[in-house]
Amino acid sequence: MKTSLCTCILLVLFSCSDTKKPAVAEKPKLHPQPAIPGLLKTEDAVLKNWTDYYTSIEPAFSPDSFKLVSTDAISPISGNVPGSFDKNFDKRYLDFLVYNPTKNKYIDFDSYQWGFDENGQPEFSPDQEVNLVDLNKKTVSRIAFRGPSQWIEDAFWKNDSTVVLLENNDENYPLITLIDLVGGTAYTYRYGHSLAAESEYSALRIAKKGVNF
């Protein structure tokens, strides 16, 4: 009798231990992180101008010193600037639009940040919007925003779905942000250390396009 009872208890315990555990949800897979060193070796004129400028400030300036500091989802909203198809668009900004390879979209990171006074001189705001303009759909979408502590100095398209923002901040750290428009992800990389000299890249870029300060 005791033997039968023990056998039943063992069978029950074995049955309980064999019960399947609830499945653990898999962690979402992140998009592969773009390789900054490889990107900085591409033959893009804007990128070359930017890296050449920083090399003039610091000869040892190197793409290997950029490290990933954040990965964020982008949340596009309606932009606050007119597209080039809008009657309110100021044609003085035409030279500042950054077109994608197929020319059906462009990035505008200037017209929200600065305008012209009554004498045609630029007036600057501490805030900066990065607007994606779709010429086919005639839409303007804000895909990034910067406050007074960080600003975009230049931009280019790696391809039709990837925007590259070249930046600096109030601590004088160069930054690079890659925005994957398809994946909806922004990857921000920061230079390894603060530079001794403050950047004047933005002022030089704007002046080269005929806007006098």
N, C-alpha and C positions, 0 to 999 in steps of 0.2 A: 504494500500500500504506500509506504514511504517512498519506495523507489519510483513508483508511478507518479506521485506528486512532484517529486524533484524533477522528473523528466518533463512534466508539463510546464513547470516554472522555467526551465532552461529553454524550452521551445518558444515560450512567450517572449523571454528576453532576447533571443536570437531574432525573432520576428520584428521586434521594436527597433533593434539596432540596424536592421536591413532596410528600414523605411527611408525612402529617398528624401534628401534635404531639399528645401525650396531652392530653385535656381537663382543664382546671383546675377543681377543685370550686368551686362557687359558695359564697360566704360566707353563713352563715345570716342570714335577715332578722330584725331585732329588731322587737319591737312598737313602735308609735309612742310617743314620749315624751309623757306627759300635760302639758298646759300649766298650770303652776302659777298664773300670774297670773289666768287664766280661772277656775281652781278657787277661788281665794280670793275671787272676786267672787260666788260662789254664795250663795244665801240659806239657809244652814244655821245653826241656832241655836248648835250647839256650836262651829262654826268662827267665828261672829261673836263669841262670848264669848272665845274664845282670842285672836283678832286684836285685839279691844277691850282685852283685858288687856295685850297687848304694846304697843299704841299708848299706853296709859297710862304704860308704862315709857319708851318711846321714841316721841315724837310722829311722827317721820319713818318709822316702821315701814312697810315697803312690800312687797307681793308680788313686785314686780319685782326685789327683792334676793335672792330664793331662786334658787339655781343647782343644777342636777343634779350630784351628787357620786358617785353609784354606781347601777348597775343590776345586780341580783342575782336569781338564780333562787331561789324558795322551795322548801323541802323539808319539807312537813308531816310531823310524827310524832305519835304518841299523846300527848295532853295529860296533865297531872298534876293537874288539878282536876276535881271532879265537875260534871256538867251539872245544870241546874235540874230535870231529870227523875229525878235520882238521889236516893235517900233520904238520902245523906250531904251533900247540898247545904245550905249555910247560907243561910237565907232573908234574912239581913241584907244579902246581896249583890244582892238582886233589883233594887234601884234603881240599881245600877252596871252592869248588863248593857246592851250597846249593840246594839239589834236592827236587822236589815236592813229595807228597806221592806215586804217581804211577811211579816215577822214569823216566818219559819220557821228563821231562823238568828240567832245573836248573837255578839258579840265580848266576851270577858271578859279584861281586862288588869289587873284588880285583885286577885282572890282568891288568886293565887299569890304576889303581892308582899307582901300584908299580911293579917294575921289579927287576932283579938281575944284579949286576955289575960283573966284571971279576973275582972277588973273591967270588962270590956267596952271597954277602951281598945285602939286599934290598935297592933299591933307590926309593924314593917317589916323586910323582907328586902332585901338589896342587889340581888337578881335579880328579873327580871320576865318572865313568860311572857305571850304574846298567844295566847289560845285561841279557835278558831272552833268553835262548838257548833251542830251540825245537829240541830234538834228532831225532824225526821221520821225521820232515820236513827239518832238517839240516839247520836251520836258526838261526841268531843271531840278536836280536832286542834290541836297547837301550830304556829302559822304564823310566829311570830317570837319572838325572845328578846333581852332586854337585860340587860347587866351593870350594875355600879355607876357606870360612866362615862357612861351614856346612859339616859334613861327616857322613857316615854310619859306625857304629861300628860292627853291626852284622845283621843277617837276618834269617828268617824262613818262612815256608809256613803254613798258617792257614788251608788251604785246597788246592785243585788243581787249584783254580782260584783266590786265595788271597795271596799276598805276604806281609809280615810285615817287615819293615825296622826299626831298632833300631839305634837312631842317637844322635849326640851332635852337638853343634855349638861353635863359638868363644866367645860367651857370657856365655858359660857353662850351657846352658839349655838342659836337655835331651828331645828328641823328639821321637815320634813314627809315622811312616807313613804307612797306610794300602793302598795297591794298589789292586783295584778290576779289574782284567784283563778282565773280561767279560763286566762289566759296563763301563770300560775305565775311572775310576775315582780314584784319589788319595786323601785320607783324612789324614791331618797332625795334630797331637796333640802335644802340648807343655806342659812341666812340669810347675807348678805354679810359680816357682822362680828359679833364678840362684843358682847353688851350689857353695860352698866356695872353694872346692878343684877341680882342673882340672882332667879330666878323662884320665886314662892311659889304658882304656879297649882295644882299638885297638892293642896297642903294646903287651899287655899280650895275647890277642887272637892269634895273629900271631906267637908269640914266643912259645905258647903251641903246635903249629903244626910243630915245628921243624925248624923254620926260625930264625936264630940268628942275633942280631943286632950288 
